[in-house]
Amino acid sequence: MIFVTRKSTFSASHRLYNPTYSDAKNQAVFDKCNNPNGHGHNYTLEVTVKGLPDPETGYVIDLKLLKDILDREIIDKVDHKHLNYDVDFLRGIIPTVENLCVKFWEALKHALPQGELHNVRLFESDQNFADYYGAPVTIPVYAVAQNGELVGETL
């Protein structure tokens, strides 16, 4: 089995906020990440595909093709966006690095024409990152008000 990885970067803002918490609890739990106007990160996304090399090309997956898939399915949708308000496939979730990994996996799992998705790693900073390998995870999805804010009810 061979593992190949493509790295991409994007910049985005987000706010970590749980609508079932009080303002005080949101501040205590999420601290500066709870800024009502959001805050930004320069993210680094690493996606690893596993498989056996094609005998004709030697590729598990053509990395240029993987780049194009990452751009189409994720980067073009999140780069220079506010993740809470501007990205349809993230609507209603708390955009932690952990939840983003799961949602990015979901966006990619059926988009690969060859190889098998092995890992999604997302760096939110040089010090903080998450890995996801596809095990089932339930992410609460909250209703969204007209102004884009999360509402306490889960869908």
N, C-alpha and C positions, 0 to 999 in steps of 0.2 A: 504494500500500500504506500502510495506517495501522497504527501501533503504539500499543496502549493498555496501561497498567501499573496493577496493583493492588498496594498495599503492605499487609503484615500483620506483626504482631509476636508473638513468643512468648518465653517464658523456659524454659530447660531446662538440665540438667546433662549432662556426659559425661566420659569418661576416654579419652584417647588412649593406646593401648597395643597393641603388636604382639606376639602370643603367640609368634612365632618368635624374638623378641629376648630377650636376657638382661635381667635387671632393670637392670643398669648401662647397657646400650645403650638401653633404653626411657627411662631417666632422661636420658641424654645427648641423645637425639633429641627427646623430647617435653617435657622439663623439667617445669615446674609443671603442664602439662596432663596429666601422667602420675600425678597424685595418685591413690592407690588408691581414695579415696572420691569421686573426681570433683571437678568444679568447674563453675560455672554461667556462662551467658551470657544476655543479653537480645538475642535475634536479631531482625533485620528481614529479612523475605522480600519480594522484589519479583518479580512474575511478569508478563511481557509477552506479549501475544497480538497476532498480526498478522492482517490481512485487509482486505477491502473493506467499507465500511459497508453494512449492509442498507439498501436504498432506502426501505423503509417506516419503519424506526426510526432510521436514522442510526448505529446501533451496529455496531461490529465484534463486540463481545460486551457485553452488559449488565454493567456493573461490579458491580452488586449480585449478579447471578448468579455472576460470577467470585469474589466474596467468599465466597458460600455454598459454592462448589466448593472453594476453598482451605481454608475452615474444616473441611469434611467430610473432605477427602482428606489434609490435613496438620495444620493447627493444632490441631484437637480431639485428634489422636493424639499430638502432641509437646509441647504446652504444659504446663509444670510437671511434666515427666517426666524420668527419667534415660534418655538416648537409648541407652545400652548395654544396658539391662535391660528397659525398659518399652514399647518400640515395636517391634511385630512386624515391620514392613517394613524396619527397620534392624538387625534381629538378625543378628549375625555379622560386621558391618562395623566398620571403624575410623571413628568418626563425626567425621571432619574436615569442615571447611566445604565442601571440594571434593566429598567423597563424599556429603554431605547434598544438595548441588545435584543430583547425578545421580539419587539416590533420589527426591527431590522431583519431578524431571522425570518419572521413570517413573510416579509416582503420579498425575500430572496429564495425561499425554499423551493418554490415551483418555477423559478425563473432560469435555473441552470439547465442548459441543454445536455451537459455531460458532467461527470463527476458527481460527488455528493457533498452537500454542505456539511462541514465538520465543526466549524467554530466561527463565532462572531465575537470579536474583541473590540471594545470601544474605550478609548482614552478620552476623558473629559479634561484632563491636565496631564502633565508629565508624571504626577504622583498618583493619580486616581484613575482606575479603569475597572471594567467588568468583562467577564468572559461568559459566553452562553453556548452550550453544546446541544440544544434542542430538546432537552427533557421538558415534559409538560409543566407549564407555569401559568397560574391564573393571575391576570392583572386586573384589578378593579377598574372599571370604566364608569366614569361619572357623567351624569347629564351635564350639558353645557347650556348656560344662559345666553340670551341674545347678545350680550356684550362679550361673550367668549369665555367668561369665568366659569370654573367648575362649580356645579351645584352638588349638595350633599347626597343626593340619591344616586345609587349605582344602577347602571342599565343591565 
